[in-house]
């Protein structure tokens, strides 16, 4: 019974992780226009870095949830 509830609790983070991985896979990283001013290029790269950092953080949260559920399952 406990293992059933743990398995059920794994489904939401598993689904979120699958969604995030698909989302990350569909990201297209283009280079900025080399003729654009350097401040615009910096904004472009900063924004890209923030998007990637957010996705990575969300993946880490999902993995942490799955790790915790796994620890409960084996203990």
Biopython code that builds the backbone (N, CA, C, O; Angstrom):
import numpy as np
from Bio.PDB.StructureBuilder import StructureBuilder

atoms = [
    (1, "UNK", "N", (0.828, -1.202, 0.000)),
    (1, "UNK", "CA", (0.000, 0.000, 0.000)),
    (1, "UNK", "C", (0.869, 1.261, 0.000)),
    (1, "UNK", "O", (0.591, 2.212, -0.730)),
    (2, "UNK", "N", (1.918, 1.261, 0.821)),
    (2, "UNK", "CA", (2.813, 2.415, 0.863)),
    (2, "UNK", "C", (3.521, 2.578, -0.475)),
    (2, "UNK", "O", (3.657, 3.691, -0.985)),
    (3, "UNK", "N", (3.973, 1.454, -1.044)),
    (3, "UNK", "CA", (4.670, 1.551, -2.329)),
    (3, "UNK", "C", (3.731, 2.050, -3.423)),
    (3, "UNK", "O", (4.168, 2.753, -4.335)),
    (4, "UNK", "N", (2.448, 1.698, -3.347)),
    (4, "UNK", "CA", (1.479, 2.189, -4.336)),
    (4, "UNK", "C", (1.349, 3.697, -4.265)),
    (4, "UNK", "O", (1.306, 4.370, -5.295)),
    (5, "UNK", "N", (1.284, 4.236, -3.044)),
    (5, "UNK", "CA", (1.145, 5.690, -2.912)),
    (5, "UNK", "C", (2.421, 6.404, -3.354)),
    (5, "UNK", "O", (2.366, 7.507, -3.896)),
    (6, "UNK", "N", (3.567, 5.771, -3.119)),
    (6, "UNK", "CA", (4.831, 6.371, -3.564)),
    (6, "UNK", "C", (4.889, 6.382, -5.086)),
    (6, "UNK", "O", (5.302, 7.370, -5.693)),
    (7, "UNK", "N", (4.476, 5.285, -5.692)),
    (7, "UNK", "CA", (4.473, 5.213, -7.157)),
    (7, "UNK", "C", (3.532, 6.259, -7.742)),
    (7, "UNK", "O", (3.848, 6.885, -8.754)),
    (8, "UNK", "N", (2.380, 6.451, -7.110)),
    (8, "UNK", "CA", (1.442, 7.482, -7.559)),
    (8, "UNK", "C", (2.061, 8.867, -7.394)),
    (8, "UNK", "O", (1.877, 9.737, -8.244)),
    (9, "UNK", "N", (2.794, 9.071, -6.301)),
    (9, "UNK", "CA", (3.401, 10.386, -6.053)),
    (9, "UNK", "C", (4.533, 10.696, -7.030)),
    (9, "UNK", "O", (4.899, 11.857, -7.210)),
    (10, "UNK", "N", (5.082, 9.669, -7.653)),
    (10, "UNK", "CA", (6.163, 9.857, -8.621)),
    (10, "UNK", "C", (5.633, 10.407, -9.947)),
    (10, "UNK", "O", (6.365, 11.074, -10.678)),
    (11, "UNK", "N", (4.383, 10.133, -10.257)),
    (11, "UNK", "CA", (3.849, 10.496, -11.575)),
    (11, "UNK", "C", (3.907, 11.991, -11.900)),
    (11, "UNK", "O", (4.334, 12.341, -13.000)),
    (12, "UNK", "N", (3.492, 12.899, -10.987)),
    (12, "UNK", "CA", (3.567, 14.331, -11.348)),
    (12, "UNK", "C", (4.985, 14.825, -11.648)),
    (12, "UNK", "O", (5.187, 15.468, -12.677)),
    (13, "UNK", "N", (5.985, 14.548, -10.783)),
    (13, "UNK", "CA", (7.320, 15.031, -11.153)),
    (13, "UNK", "C", (7.871, 14.336, -12.403)),
    (13, "UNK", "O", (8.629, 14.934, -13.167)),
    (14, "UNK", "N", (7.493, 13.091, -12.604)),
    (14, "UNK", "CA", (7.936, 12.377, -13.804)),
    (14, "UNK", "C", (7.353, 13.041, -15.051)),
    (14, "UNK", "O", (8.050, 13.220, -16.049)),
    (15, "UNK", "N", (6.078, 13.402, -14.989)),
    (15, "UNK", "CA", (5.433, 14.072, -16.120)),
    (15, "UNK", "C", (6.042, 15.456, -16.348)),
    (15, "UNK", "O", (6.279, 15.850, -17.491)),
    (16, "UNK", "N", (6.296, 16.195, -15.264)),
    (16, "UNK", "CA", (6.918, 17.520, -15.397)),
    (16, "UNK", "C", (8.306, 17.400, -16.014)),
    (16, "UNK", "O", (8.685, 18.201, -16.868)),
    (17, "UNK", "N", (9.062, 16.393, -15.576)),
    (17, "UNK", "CA", (10.408, 16.190, -16.106)),
    (17, "UNK", "C", (10.355, 15.876, -17.601)),
    (17, "UNK", "O", (11.134, 16.423, -18.382)),
    (18, "UNK", "N", (9.442, 15.001, -17.993)),
    (18, "UNK", "CA", (9.305, 14.660, -19.415)),
    (18, "UNK", "C", (8.939, 15.902, -20.226)),
    (18, "UNK", "O", (9.474, 16.121, -21.313)),
    (19, "UNK", "N", (8.024, 16.715, -19.693)),
    (19, "UNK", "CA", (7.623, 17.945, -20.379)),
    (19, "UNK", "C", (8.806, 18.900, -20.513)),
    (19, "UNK", "O", (9.040, 19.461, -21.583)),
    (20, "UNK", "N", (9.549, 19.081, -19.425)),
    (20, "UNK", "CA", (10.704, 19.983, -19.447)),
    (20, "UNK", "C", (11.758, 19.529, -20.448)),
    (20, "UNK", "O", (12.322, 20.342, -21.180)),
    (21, "UNK", "N", (12.018, 18.229, -20.474)),
    (21, "UNK", "CA", (13.024, 17.713, -21.406)),
    (21, "UNK", "C", (12.596, 17.925, -22.858)),
    (21, "UNK", "O", (13.422, 18.242, -23.714)),
    (22, "UNK", "N", (11.301, 17.749, -23.129)),
    (22, "UNK", "CA", (10.802, 18.023, -24.483)),
    (22, "UNK", "C", (10.931, 19.509, -24.800)),
    (22, "UNK", "O", (11.313, 19.893, -25.905)),
    (23, "UNK", "N", (10.605, 20.336, -23.806)),
    (23, "UNK", "CA", (10.705, 21.785, -23.978)),
    (23, "UNK", "C", (12.156, 22.195, -24.259)),
    (23, "UNK", "O", (12.421, 22.997, -25.155)),
    (24, "UNK", "N", (13.077, 21.644, -23.492)),
    (24, "UNK", "CA", (14.499, 21.952, -23.680)),
    (24, "UNK", "C", (14.974, 21.471, -25.049)),
    (24, "UNK", "O", (15.735, 22.157, -25.732)),
    (25, "UNK", "N", (14.521, 20.299, -25.433)),
    (25, "UNK", "CA", (14.915, 19.745, -26.730)),
    (25, "UNK", "C", (14.433, 20.614, -27.889)),
    (25, "UNK", "O", (15.072, 20.663, -28.940)),
    (26, "UNK", "N", (13.311, 21.295, -27.696)),
    (26, "UNK", "CA", (12.761, 22.113, -28.781)),
    (26, "UNK", "C", (13.326, 23.537, -28.808)),
    (26, "UNK", "O", (13.032, 24.301, -29.727)),
    (27, "UNK", "N", (14.134, 23.894, -27.808)),
    (27, "UNK", "CA", (14.729, 25.231, -27.800)),
    (27, "UNK", "C", (15.669, 25.394, -28.987)),
    (27, "UNK", "O", (16.446, 24.498, -29.318)),
    (28, "UNK", "N", (15.580, 26.539, -29.606)),
    (28, "UNK", "CA", (16.475, 26.848, -30.717)),
    (28, "UNK", "C", (17.351, 28.014, -30.300)),
    (28, "UNK", "O", (16.859, 29.107, -30.024)),
    (29, "UNK", "N", (18.630, 27.777, -30.258)),
    (29, "UNK", "CA", (19.573, 28.825, -29.882)),
    (29, "UNK", "C", (20.230, 29.367, -31.141)),
    (29, "UNK", "O", (21.061, 28.713, -31.771)),
    (30, "UNK", "N", (19.834, 30.565, -31.478)),
    (30, "UNK", "CA", (20.414, 31.226, -32.637)),
    (30, "UNK", "C", (21.465, 32.218, -32.158)),
    (30, "UNK", "O", (21.448, 32.657, -31.008)),
    (31, "UNK", "N", (22.348, 32.552, -33.029)),
    (31, "UNK", "CA", (23.347, 33.571, -32.714)),
    (31, "UNK", "C", (22.742, 34.944, -32.973)),
    (31, "UNK", "O", (21.922, 35.109, -33.876)),
    (32, "UNK", "N", (23.148, 35.921, -32.181)),
    (32, "UNK", "CA", (22.653, 37.272, -32.455)),
    (32, "UNK", "C", (23.256, 37.801, -33.755)),
    (32, "UNK", "O", (24.268, 37.301, -34.245)),
    (33, "UNK", "N", (22.622, 38.792, -34.275)),
    (33, "UNK", "CA", (23.134, 39.440, -35.484)),
    (33, "UNK", "C", (24.509, 40.027, -35.173)),
    (33, "UNK", "O", (24.630, 40.868, -34.283)),
    (34, "UNK", "N", (25.537, 39.602, -35.884)),
    (34, "UNK", "CA", (26.886, 40.106, -35.594)),
    (34, "UNK", "C", (27.019, 41.614, -35.800)),
    (34, "UNK", "O", (27.951, 42.237, -35.290)),
    (35, "UNK", "N", (26.086, 42.194, -36.549)),
    (35, "UNK", "CA", (26.127, 43.637, -36.795)),
    (35, "UNK", "C", (25.384, 44.442, -35.731)),
    (35, "UNK", "O", (25.433, 45.672, -35.731)),
    (36, "UNK", "N", (24.695, 43.744, -34.823)),
    (36, "UNK", "CA", (23.961, 44.472, -33.785)),
    (36, "UNK", "C", (24.938, 45.021, -32.748)),
    (36, "UNK", "O", (26.032, 44.484, -32.572)),
    (37, "UNK", "N", (24.539, 46.087, -32.068)),
    (37, "UNK", "CA", (25.428, 46.679, -31.059)),
    (37, "UNK", "C", (25.761, 45.680, -29.953)),
    (37, "UNK", "O", (24.989, 44.765, -29.667)),
    (38, "UNK", "N", (26.909, 45.873, -29.349)),
    (38, "UNK", "CA", (27.371, 44.925, -28.328)),
    (38, "UNK", "C", (26.429, 44.862, -27.134)),
    (38, "UNK", "O", (26.300, 43.805, -26.517)),
    (39, "UNK", "N", (25.763, 45.974, -26.786)),
    (39, "UNK", "CA", (24.833, 45.927, -25.655)),
    (39, "UNK", "C", (23.623, 45.059, -25.979)),
    (39, "UNK", "O", (23.097, 44.384, -25.094)),
    (40, "UNK", "N", (23.173, 45.065, -27.231)),
    (40, "UNK", "CA", (22.069, 44.189, -27.628)),
    (40, "UNK", "C", (22.504, 42.728, -27.635)),
    (40, "UNK", "O", (21.737, 41.845, -27.251)),
    (41, "UNK", "N", (23.725, 42.478, -28.067)),
    (41, "UNK", "CA", (24.244, 41.110, -28.040)),
    (41, "UNK", "C", (24.352, 40.617, -26.599)),
    (41, "UNK", "O", (24.054, 39.458, -26.311)),
    (42, "UNK", "N", (24.777, 41.493, -25.704)),
    (42, "UNK", "CA", (24.887, 41.118, -24.292)),
    (42, "UNK", "C", (23.516, 40.778, -23.718)),
    (42, "UNK", "O", (23.383, 39.805, -22.976)),
    (43, "UNK", "N", (22.499, 41.563, -24.051)),
    (43, "UNK", "CA", (21.131, 41.280, -23.600)),
    (43, "UNK", "C", (20.677, 39.934, -24.153)),
    (43, "UNK", "O", (20.070, 39.135, -23.439)),
    (44, "UNK", "N", (20.969, 39.689, -25.410)),
    (44, "UNK", "CA", (20.608, 38.428, -26.050)),
    (44, "UNK", "C", (21.209, 37.243, -25.292)),
    (44, "UNK", "O", (20.507, 36.288, -24.959)),
    (45, "UNK", "N", (22.513, 37.313, -25.024)),
    (45, "UNK", "CA", (23.193, 36.212, -24.339)),
    (45, "UNK", "C", (22.746, 36.088, -22.883)),
    (45, "UNK", "O", (22.638, 34.975, -22.369)),
    (46, "UNK", "N", (22.486, 37.197, -22.219)),
    (46, "UNK", "CA", (22.013, 37.162, -20.832)),
    (46, "UNK", "C", (20.643, 36.502, -20.761)),
    (46, "UNK", "O", (20.387, 35.678, -19.883)),
    (47, "UNK", "N", (19.773, 36.865, -21.680)),
    (47, "UNK", "CA", (18.434, 36.272, -21.714)),
    (47, "UNK", "C", (18.513, 34.779, -21.977)),
    (47, "UNK", "O", (17.824, 33.992, -21.328)),
    (48, "UNK", "N", (19.343, 34.393, -22.917)),
    (48, "UNK", "CA", (19.511, 32.967, -23.226)),
    (48, "UNK", "C", (20.014, 32.215, -21.996)),
    (48, "UNK", "O", (19.530, 31.127, -21.683)),
    (49, "UNK", "N", (20.981, 32.800, -21.308)),
    (49, "UNK", "CA", (21.538, 32.172, -20.109)),
    (49, "UNK", "C", (20.469, 32.020, -19.032)),
    (49, "UNK", "O", (20.405, 30.987, -18.367)),
    (50, "UNK", "N", (19.634, 33.035, -18.856)),
    (50, "UNK", "CA", (18.571, 32.979, -17.851)),
    (50, "UNK", "C", (17.540, 31.908, -18.183)),
    (50, "UNK", "O", (17.081, 31.191, -17.295)),
    (51, "UNK", "N", (17.177, 31.797, -19.448)),
    (51, "UNK", "CA", (16.221, 30.771, -19.871)),
    (51, "UNK", "C", (16.797, 29.389, -19.583)),
    (51, "UNK", "O", (16.114, 28.531, -19.024)),
    (52, "UNK", "N", (18.039, 29.180, -19.962)),
    (52, "UNK", "CA", (18.667, 27.878, -19.738)),
    (52, "UNK", "C", (18.803, 27.584, -18.245)),
    (52, "UNK", "O", (18.559, 26.456, -17.817)),
    (53, "UNK", "N", (19.187, 28.575, -17.453)),
    (53, "UNK", "CA", (19.339, 28.389, -16.006)),
    (53, "UNK", "C", (18.003, 28.023, -15.369)),
    (53, "UNK", "O", (17.951, 27.173, -14.481)),
    (54, "UNK", "N", (16.925, 28.661, -15.818)),
    (54, "UNK", "CA", (15.595, 28.351, -15.287)),
    (54, "UNK", "C", (15.197, 26.918, -15.616)),
    (54, "UNK", "O", (14.700, 26.196, -14.752)),
    (55, "UNK", "N", (15.409, 26.510, -16.841)),
    (55, "UNK", "CA", (15.065, 25.133, -17.243)),
    (55, "UNK", "C", (15.887, 24.126, -16.439)),
    (55, "UNK", "O", (15.357, 23.122, -15.964)),
    (56, "UNK", "N", (17.168, 24.397, -16.291)),
    (56, "UNK", "CA", (18.043, 23.499, -15.539)),
    (56, "UNK", "C", (17.595, 23.402, -14.082)),
    (56, "UNK", "O", (17.576, 22.311, -13.513)),
    (57, "UNK", "N", (17.238, 24.521, -13.482)),
    (57, "UNK", "CA", (16.763, 24.536, -12.097)),
    (57, "UNK", "C", (15.486, 23.708, -11.961)),
    (57, "UNK", "O", (15.341, 22.936, -11.013)),
    (58, "UNK", "N", (14.563, 23.869, -12.906)),
    (58, "UNK", "CA", (13.307, 23.115, -12.844)),
    (58, "UNK", "C", (13.543, 21.617, -13.025)),
    (58, "UNK", "O", (12.872, 20.804, -12.390)),
    (59, "UNK", "N", (14.486, 21.247, -13.882)),
    (59, "UNK", "CA", (14.841, 19.833, -14.041)),
    (59, "UNK", "C", (15.409, 19.298, -12.730)),
    (59, "UNK", "O", (15.057, 18.199, -12.302)),
    (60, "UNK", "N", (16.285, 20.070, -12.094)),
    (60, "UNK", "CA", (16.867, 19.655, -10.815)),
    (60, "UNK", "C", (15.789, 19.430, -9.761)),
    (60, "UNK", "O", (15.878, 18.478, -8.986)),
    (61, "UNK", "N", (14.773, 20.290, -9.716)),
    (61, "UNK", "CA", (13.685, 20.117, -8.752)),
    (61, "UNK", "C", (12.935, 18.808, -8.994)),
    (61, "UNK", "O", (12.617, 18.083, -8.051)),
    (62, "UNK", "N", (12.658, 18.515, -10.247)),
    (62, "UNK", "CA", (11.963, 17.263, -10.579)),
    (62, "UNK", "C", (12.806, 16.057, -10.189)),
    (62, "UNK", "O", (12.293, 15.097, -9.614)),
    (63, "UNK", "N", (14.081, 16.104, -10.496)),
    (63, "UNK", "CA", (14.974, 14.992, -10.160)),
    (63, "UNK", "C", (15.033, 14.812, -8.649)),
    (63, "UNK", "O", (15.030, 13.683, -8.159)),
    (64, "UNK", "N", (15.086, 15.907, -7.914)),
    (64, "UNK", "CA", (15.127, 15.837, -6.447)),
    (64, "UNK", "C", (13.859, 15.167, -5.913)),
    (64, "UNK", "O", (13.933, 14.323, -5.020)),
    (65, "UNK", "N", (12.706, 15.537, -6.453)),
    (65, "UNK", "CA", (11.452, 14.906, -6.037)),
    (65, "UNK", "C", (11.474, 13.410, -6.323)),
    (65, "UNK", "O", (11.052, 12.609, -5.489)),
    (66, "UNK", "N", (11.963, 13.037, -7.490)),
    (66, "UNK", "CA", (12.032, 11.620, -7.844)),
    (66, "UNK", "C", (13.021, 10.873, -6.952)),
    (66, "UNK", "O", (12.762, 9.735, -6.560)),
    (67, "UNK", "N", (14.146, 11.500, -6.630)),
    (67, "UNK", "CA", (15.117, 10.881, -5.723)),
    (67, "UNK", "C", (14.503, 10.654, -4.349)),
    (67, "UNK", "O", (14.691, 9.593, -3.754)),
    (68, "UNK", "N", (13.776, 11.636, -3.844)),
    (68, "UNK", "CA", (13.143, 11.499, -2.530)),
    (68, "UNK", "C", (12.109, 10.379, -2.531)),
    (68, "UNK", "O", (12.028, 9.604, -1.577)),
    (69, "UNK", "N", (11.324, 10.293, -3.591)),
    (69, "UNK", "CA", (10.331, 9.224, -3.685)),
    (69, "UNK", "C", (11.020, 7.866, -3.756)),
    (69, "UNK", "O", (10.559, 6.904, -3.141)),
    (70, "UNK", "N", (12.118, 7.780, -4.501)),
    (70, "UNK", "CA", (12.861, 6.527, -4.609)),
    (70, "UNK", "C", (13.427, 6.120, -3.254)),
    (70, "UNK", "O", (13.382, 4.944, -2.890)),
    (71, "UNK", "N", (13.959, 7.087, -2.505)),
    (71, "UNK", "CA", (14.491, 6.791, -1.171)),
    (71, "UNK", "C", (13.400, 6.251, -0.258)),
    (71, "UNK", "O", (13.641, 5.334, 0.527)),
    (72, "UNK", "N", (12.197, 6.819, -0.358)),
    (72, "UNK", "CA", (11.075, 6.322, 0.446)),
    (72, "UNK", "C", (10.700, 4.905, 0.025)),
    (72, "UNK", "O", (10.349, 4.073, 0.861)),
    (73, "UNK", "N", (10.777, 4.643, -1.260)),
    (73, "UNK", "CA", (10.402, 3.334, -1.786)),
    (73, "UNK", "C", (11.356, 2.242, -1.317)),
    (73, "UNK", "O", (10.918, 1.132, -1.013)),
    (74, "UNK", "N", (12.656, 2.541, -1.255)),
    (74, "UNK", "CA", (13.622, 1.500, -0.889)),
    (74, "UNK", "C", (13.859, 1.403, 0.614)),
    (74, "UNK", "O", (14.515, 0.471, 1.080)),
    (75, "UNK", "N", (13.332, 2.353, 1.369)),
    (75, "UNK", "CA", (13.565, 2.275, 2.821)),
    (75, "UNK", "C", (12.433, 1.571, 3.537)),
    (75, "UNK", "O", (12.472, 1.421, 4.758)),
]
sb = StructureBuilder()
sb.init_structure("model")
sb.init_model(0)
sb.init_chain("A")
sb.init_seg("    ")
for serial, (resi, resn, name, xyz) in enumerate(atoms, 1):
    if name == "N":
        sb.init_residue(resn, " ", resi, " ")
    sb.init_atom(name, np.array(xyz, "f"), 0.0, 1.0, " ", f" {name:<3s}", serial, name[0])
structure = sb.get_structure()
